[in-house]
Amino acid sequence: MGINGKYLYTSKEFAQLANVNKRTLHYYNDIQLFKPEVIGENGFHYYTCFQFAQLELILILRKVGLSIAEIKEYMKAPSQANFYTMMEKRKQLIDETINQLLEIKKFLELKSNRLEQAFSARHGKIEIVNLPQRKVKFSQPISGKYDANDFTIAAQFALELKQQFHLYDSFGSVVSMDAIKRNAFNEYDYFFAYCPDTYDNYDILLPQGTYLRTYCIGEWNNLATIYQKIIRFANENKIQLSGYAYEEGLNEMSLQDKHEYITMITIKCDPISQ
């Protein structure tokens, strides 16, 4: 409609064109944040095309986390300097949020990959796989008894991972090949977690190369039989197992029965020198 030579939009029309709810316009008017250009004698609110940019700015500022009070404060005395300072702070927060979302994406991809592995896992099936380089972080030493001290270390390790990786994630345990060869399958050394590729504060770097991998389905007391099978397999195929056996649960987030628990075991292996 035209009033005094201006083309005006009703609240409904303006809201539709700006892709906002009509109630949002009324609310912004009530709090004196964004007012209509004209209020007709009939009490109707009318907006002009020149107000789209102003509303868009408000909506963007809300999306990047500014409060209504902060936006109102800026609108009272808008300036290039104030806007630049405000936007630089928000850009930094956006960058931090993007990085956190990327870490969450990696976290979800890791969980998805683990579940895919769980679907194809077969109890006692041994395979030789080629794996990329991976960074590993260890907890404080543990006894492997899973007593009060080990649980305290586990809690501390979980908190450390949260502080450093921004996510609470499950983690595994390692037992040395020396212990396994002595049939001391429960002599665990540390809890462990794989680090992001960009992370530099790690304890050990697992090289790209050949690894033995197998699965144990069921309770942890089944692990002894699996390790005995691993040793026989290595001897029969002239494979040298080295370092630690890395145990990690694959289906902890979807487990309904402890008898369905899937432990994946990964060990660095090399051909025996002739």
SULKASUL-V760782 format. One record per residue. N is the residue number from 0. RES is the residue in one letter. PHI is phi in whole degrees, 0 to 359 (999 if undefined). BURIAL is I if it has 9 or more other C-alpha atoms within 8 Angstrom, else O. D_CENTER is the distance of its C-alpha to the mean C-alpha in Angstrom with 1 decimal. Layout:
# SULKASUL-V760782
N	RES	PHI	BURIAL	D_CENTER
N	RES	PHI	BURIAL	D_CENTER
This chain:
# SULKASUL-V760782
0	M	999	O	51.5
1	G	247	O	53.5
2	I	228	O	54.5
3	N	52	O	56.5
4	G	81	O	55.5
5	K	259	O	51.8
6	Y	267	I	49.7
7	L	243	I	47.6
8	Y	250	I	45.0
9	T	291	I	44.9
10	S	303	I	41.8
11	K	295	O	41.0
12	E	295	O	41.6
13	F	295	I	39.6
14	A	296	I	36.6
15	Q	296	I	36.6
16	L	291	O	36.9
17	A	271	O	34.2
18	N	60	O	31.9
19	V	232	I	31.7
20	N	282	O	33.1
21	K	302	I	36.6
22	R	295	O	35.9
23	T	296	O	33.5
24	L	298	I	36.6
25	H	296	O	38.7
26	Y	294	O	36.2
27	Y	298	I	35.9
28	N	291	I	39.7
29	D	299	O	40.1
30	I	265	O	38.1
31	Q	64	O	39.9
32	L	265	O	36.8
33	F	215	O	37.9
34	K	253	O	41.5
35	P	293	I	43.4
36	E	293	O	46.0
37	V	222	O	48.8
38	I	245	I	49.5
39	G	290	O	52.4
40	E	299	O	55.4
41	N	278	O	54.0
42	G	87	O	50.9
43	F	288	I	48.6
44	H	261	I	45.9
45	Y	228	I	46.0
46	Y	237	I	43.7
47	T	254	I	44.4
48	C	294	O	42.5
49	F	286	O	42.2
50	Q	268	O	39.8
51	F	299	I	37.0
52	A	296	O	35.7
53	Q	295	O	35.9
54	L	294	I	34.0
55	E	300	I	31.4
56	L	298	O	30.9
57	I	300	I	30.4
58	L	296	O	27.9
59	I	293	O	25.8
60	L	299	I	26.1
61	R	293	I	24.9
62	K	295	O	21.9
63	V	272	O	20.9
64	G	106	O	21.3
65	L	288	I	24.9
66	S	281	O	26.8
67	I	301	O	30.1
68	A	297	O	32.0
69	E	295	O	30.5
70	I	293	I	31.4
71	K	297	I	34.8
72	E	297	O	35.4
73	Y	294	I	34.7
74	M	296	O	36.9
75	K	291	O	39.7
76	A	219	O	39.9
77	P	292	O	38.0
78	S	204	O	38.4
79	Q	297	O	36.9
80	A	296	O	36.1
81	N	296	I	34.4
82	F	294	I	32.4
83	Y	298	O	31.3
84	T	299	O	30.2
85	M	297	O	28.3
86	M	290	O	26.5
87	E	296	O	25.7
88	K	296	O	23.9
89	R	290	I	22.0
90	K	299	O	21.2
91	Q	296	O	19.6
92	L	295	O	17.5
93	I	296	I	16.6
94	D	300	O	15.6
95	E	296	O	13.4
96	T	294	O	11.8
97	I	300	O	11.5
98	N	298	O	9.9
99	Q	295	I	7.2
100	L	294	O	6.9
101	L	295	O	7.1
102	E	293	I	4.3
103	I	296	I	2.3
104	K	299	O	5.4
105	K	298	O	5.6
106	F	301	O	3.7
107	L	293	O	6.1
108	E	296	O	8.6
109	L	297	O	8.9
110	K	297	O	9.5
111	S	297	O	11.9
112	N	296	O	13.6
113	R	295	I	14.2
114	L	292	I	15.7
115	E	298	O	17.8
116	Q	296	I	19.0
117	A	296	I	19.9
118	F	298	O	22.0
119	S	262	O	24.1
120	A	292	I	24.3
121	R	232	O	27.9
122	H	302	O	29.1
123	G	81	I	30.7
124	K	288	O	30.2
125	I	254	I	30.1
126	E	222	O	28.9
127	I	255	O	28.9
128	V	232	O	25.9
129	N	257	O	25.2
130	L	240	O	21.8
131	P	285	O	20.4
132	Q	297	I	20.3
133	R	221	I	17.5
134	K	263	I	17.0
135	V	235	I	17.1
136	K	246	I	17.0
137	F	256	I	19.5
138	S	277	I	20.2
139	Q	296	O	23.7
140	P	302	O	26.3
141	I	238	I	26.6
142	S	270	I	29.7
143	G	86	I	28.3
144	K	277	O	30.3
145	Y	52	O	27.3
146	D	269	O	29.5
147	A	301	O	28.9
148	N	294	O	28.3
149	D	296	I	25.6
150	F	291	I	23.8
151	T	296	O	24.0
152	I	296	I	22.5
153	A	298	I	19.7
154	A	295	O	19.0
155	Q	296	O	19.3
156	F	293	I	16.9
157	A	300	I	14.2
158	L	294	I	14.8
159	E	297	O	15.0
160	L	296	I	11.5
161	K	298	I	10.2
162	Q	293	O	12.5
163	Q	268	O	11.8
164	F	252	O	8.1
165	H	71	O	7.4
166	L	218	O	5.8
167	Y	279	O	8.4
168	D	225	O	8.5
169	S	289	O	11.8
170	F	218	I	14.0
171	G	251	I	17.3
172	S	231	I	20.8
173	V	236	I	23.2
174	V	228	I	27.0
175	S	287	I	29.3
176	M	294	I	31.5
177	D	299	O	34.5
178	A	294	I	33.8
179	I	297	I	33.3
180	K	293	O	36.6
181	R	267	O	38.3
182	N	62	O	36.9
183	A	264	O	35.1
184	F	291	I	31.9
185	N	260	O	30.7
186	E	275	I	31.0
187	Y	290	I	27.3
188	D	259	I	26.7
189	Y	209	I	23.1
190	F	274	I	19.7
191	F	217	I	17.3
192	A	212	I	13.8
193	Y	280	O	13.0
194	C	263	I	12.0
195	P	300	O	10.6
196	D	300	O	13.7
197	T	276	O	14.3
198	Y	276	O	14.3
199	D	254	O	18.0
200	N	269	O	18.4
201	Y	249	I	18.4
202	D	258	O	21.3
203	I	212	O	22.1
204	L	248	I	21.7
205	L	279	O	22.1
206	P	286	O	24.1
207	Q	297	I	24.0
208	G	161	I	26.5
209	T	266	I	27.7
210	Y	226	I	26.3
211	L	269	I	27.6
212	R	223	I	25.3
213	T	209	I	26.2
214	Y	225	I	25.2
215	C	238	I	26.5
216	I	253	I	26.5
217	G	122	I	27.6
218	E	287	I	28.0
219	W	296	O	27.6
220	N	291	O	31.4
221	N	278	I	31.3
222	L	295	I	29.7
223	A	302	I	33.1
224	T	297	O	34.5
225	I	295	I	31.7
226	Y	294	I	32.1
227	Q	297	I	35.8
228	K	292	I	35.3
229	I	298	I	33.1
230	I	298	I	35.9
231	R	297	O	38.5
232	F	299	O	36.6
233	A	297	I	36.1
234	N	294	O	39.8
235	E	294	O	41.0
236	N	255	O	39.0
237	K	53	O	39.7
238	I	248	I	36.1
239	Q	266	I	35.3
240	L	270	I	32.2
241	S	224	I	30.9
242	G	75	O	28.6
243	Y	241	I	26.4
244	A	267	I	25.4
245	Y	262	I	21.6
246	E	258	I	21.0
247	E	216	I	17.7
248	G	283	I	17.4
249	L	261	I	16.4
250	N	235	I	16.9
251	E	298	O	16.1
252	M	276	O	14.3
253	S	229	O	17.3
254	L	281	I	20.1
255	Q	248	O	23.3
256	D	223	O	25.8
257	K	299	O	25.5
258	H	286	O	27.9
259	E	259	I	25.3
260	Y	298	I	22.8
261	I	246	I	21.9
262	T	257	I	21.7
263	M	263	I	21.1
264	I	245	I	23.2
265	T	232	I	23.0
266	I	224	I	25.9
267	K	293	I	27.0
268	C	223	I	30.4
269	D	222	I	33.3
270	P	298	O	36.8
271	I	290	O	39.5
272	S	295	O	41.7
273	Q	274	O	45.1
